[in-house]
Amino acid sequence: MGIPVEASHHEVAPSQHEIDLRYAEALTMADTAMTCRLVIKEVAVRHDLYATFMPKPLNGKNGSGMHTHQSLFRGERNAFFDPEQEYHISDTAKHYVAGLLKHAAEITILTNQWVNSYKRLSPGYEAPVYLTWARRSRADLIRVPEYKHGKENAARIEFRSPDSACNPYLAFAGMLMAGLRGIEKKYPLPPEMDRNVFEMTSAQRRAAGIKSLPGNLYEAIEIAEKSQLLRETLGDYLFEKFLENKRIEWDKYTTHVSEYELRQYLSVL
């Protein structure tokens, strides 16, 4: 299909696989993600298998994310690289990360747009929940990979909350808008998280001022409805229609009687 794959390997959950696609500019990458999903599903069917990009298909197992690596270029130069700065991270990159952290909760409706998305975003399954960044830890929402000598063009940030079932066109637009707003407004970058945020108690996280992503689709909708940045990203018409669609999905979910409820309550109530 002409789509370069840099690496592929088995992941933590049963029958779970990671495919790392070579970077491209945002619109091409969104096209690539959609094409790959379709091709993978079609090839699976030929082998009497079913490929799913559902964020949390198996109870008690790790879900499937779409860790999104991002960098900005000015012509041929990577704007995220600065040889004079500590860790070689430019001010542009710092403001971009700060923008993502500040607006992450608002754009979660785009990066994690389904009821099932929030079954993945829970502590204990290697999925990010808290609005923190670090260079080495994979528990944080944003990871800034360490610079490798001679690899200036590889300087990038990794946004770890999106899942593999999102609409990549909308998700990429939201991430770019949040990061670029950080650059435009020169948002200050919070300190790097120097410990495993998952191992902290709730009280410790509150004391440190650590906020979290929405806990379910309803919370994501409530936050998104108040977001001027999201409205600017989507435009008035798409903003209203998208949130209307999400409210319908949430209403259907909350009125559905699940297998869990039948097993848990039917015989005892």
LINQUI-V79846 format. One record per pair of residues at least 24 apart in sequence whose ideal C-beta (glycine too) atoms are under 7 Angstrom apart, sorted by the first residue. I is the first residue (numbers start at 1). J is the second residue. Records with the same first field share a line. If there is no record, write none. Layout:
BEGIN
I=J / J
END
This chain:
BEGIN
1=35 / 39
3=32 / 35 / 36
12=62 / 126
13=58 / 61 / 62
14=58 / 61
16=62 / 64
23=69
26=172 / 176
29=172
30=168 / 169 / 172
33=168
34=168
53=164 / 165
54=116 / 165
55=114 / 116 / 117 / 119 / 120 / 163 / 164 / 165
56=116 / 119 / 120
62=125 / 126
63=119 / 120 / 125 / 127 / 163
64=163 / 164
65=120 / 127 / 160 / 162 / 163 / 164
66=162 / 163 / 164 / 166
67=158 / 160
68=159 / 162 / 175
69=156 / 158
70=156 / 157 / 159 / 175
71=155 / 156
72=96
78=152 / 153 / 155
80=155 / 156
81=152 / 155
87=135 / 147
88=147 / 155
89=144
92=183
93=157
94=189
95=182 / 183 / 186 / 187
96=157 / 179 / 182 / 183
97=133 / 142 / 144 / 157 / 189
98=182 / 187 / 188 / 189
99=178 / 179 / 180 / 181 / 182 / 183 / 187
100=142 / 159 / 175 / 178 / 179 / 182
101=131 / 133 / 141 / 142 / 190
102=182 / 187
103=178 / 181 / 229
104=131 / 141 / 161 / 213
105=213 / 214 / 223
106=223 / 224 / 227 / 229 / 230
107=174 / 175 / 178 / 230
108=161 / 213 / 214 / 220
109=220 / 221 / 224 / 246
110=166 / 170 / 171 / 174
111=161 / 162 / 166 / 171 / 174
112=161 / 162 / 163 / 166 / 220
113=166 / 167 / 246
114=165
115=217 / 249 / 250 / 253
117=163 / 165
118=215 / 216 / 217
120=163
121=161 / 213
123=198
128=160 / 161
129=212 / 213
130=197 / 205 / 210 / 212
131=210 / 211 / 212
132=193 / 197 / 210
133=192 / 193
134=192 / 193
135=192
137=193 / 196
139=196 / 197 / 198
140=193 / 197
161=213
173=233
174=230 / 233
177=229 / 232 / 233
178=229
181=229
217=246 / 249 / 250
218=250
221=246 / 247 / 250
END
